[in-house]
Amino acid sequence: MVELKVKTRPIGATAVVGRLGHPQVTSETNGQVDVVTGASEQGFNPLDLMFSSLAACLVLSGRIAASKLGILDRLAEVRAHITGEKAEGGPSRITRFIVKLTVEGDLSPLEKTEIAHMAEDICTVSNTLKGSPEFSVEIG
């Protein structure tokens, strides 16, 4: 079995918005993304970023799973499409995540299923969303 070495990196993000304009988000590693606010504007809104984070985490975790299973050489692609259902009443939130995970390659149906289930177990974002993380809000 392949032993994976995990390298830690800073985590977190800062968002800034003025009286006018769109929010800009900067990661702890200096990645930047502009956030849109209008329903018809192209780009990422806050919910898109949440769905994107889950999708990216699941596909990366799928690749890790294939590696742990010793079948990475036969994996062609892992694709995740994420949507959700919003609550009808308050507070505003997503009540259900709908995940479509597709695993392509020279793999049996059982191997594809194993990759999908392992990816869900490995993914930090899915594990966080399934839990009840605490929030600590400081006013600065």
N, C-alpha and C positions, 0 to 999 in steps of 0.2 A: 504494500500500500504506500502511496506517495504521502510523505509528511509535508504539510504546508506550513510555511513560516508566515506568521501574521505580523506585519509592520504597522505600528500604531501611527496615527497622524492626528493633528488637532481637529476637533469637531466643533461645529457651531456656525452661526451666521448672524450678520447684522443687517437689518433693513432700515432704510432712511427714506422719508418722504417729506417734502416741503408743503407749503400751503397750496401749491399748484404742482401738477406733474404726476409722474408715476413713481412708485417705490423702486428703489434699486437695492438689490441684495448682494452682499459680499460675504463669501465664505471665509473661514479662518485661514484657508490656504490661498486666499486672494482670488478665487473664482468670482465672476460677477455675472449677474443676470438682471435685466430690467423686467419688471412685472407690470402686466397690463391690468386695467381696471374695468374697461368697458366690455360688455357682452359681445360686441361685434369686432373688437380689436384682435388682430392676430398676435400671437405670442402666448406666454405662460401667465396664467393668473394663479393665485395662491393654491387653489384646488388642483390645478394642472401640475403644479410643482409637487404636491403631495402624491398624486397618482404617479407622476414620473419617478419619484424617489422609490416608491414601491416596485414599479416595473423594473427600474435599473437594478435594484437590489436583488430581485428575484432572478433576473437573467444571469447576473454575476454569480449568484449562489447556485444556479443550475450548472454553470460551468465548473464551479468548485465541486459540486456533487459528482459530476461526471469524472472529474479527476480523482476524487476519493474512491470512486467505484472502479477505477482503472480502465475507463472506457472513453476517456477524453479524445483519443485519437479517432474515434468513430462518431464523435459529435460534430454536426455541421452547424447547428444554430439553436439557440433558445430564444423564444420570443414571448413577451408578456404584454397583453393588452388589458388595461385596468380601467374600469368605470365604477360608478357607484350610484347609490340612491341616497338622496337627501331626506332628512326628517321633514315630515309635514308640519309639525309644531316645533316650538322652540325648545331648547336653544338650537341655533343653526348648527348642523353637524351632518356628517355622513353616517348613515345607520347601517349600510351594507356595502362592502367592497365586492365587486364582481371581477374575478380574475380568470383570464383565459391564458393558460400557459401552453405553448406549443414547443415540443422538442423534436428536432429534425436530425437525421443522421442514420447511419447503418446500425440501428438499434432495435431491439425487440420491443413490443408493447410494454412488457414488464420492466425493461430497463428505462424506458421513457417515463413510466409511472414512478419508478424509484427516484429518478432525477428530480421529478416535479415535487414529490413529497419531501425529499431531502432539502431541496431549494427552499421550501417553505420553512423548514426547521432551522436552516442556516441563516436565513435573511433577518438581519437586525431590524429592518423597517417593519416587516410583517410581525415579528415578535413584539415590537413596541406597540404597534397598532392594536394587536390582540390583547395587550395588557392594559393596565390602568396606571400610566406613569404619573408621578407627582409633578406638580408645577410649583415653582418657586419664583414669585414675581417680586422684583425689587424696583422701587421707584427712585430714579436717579436724577 
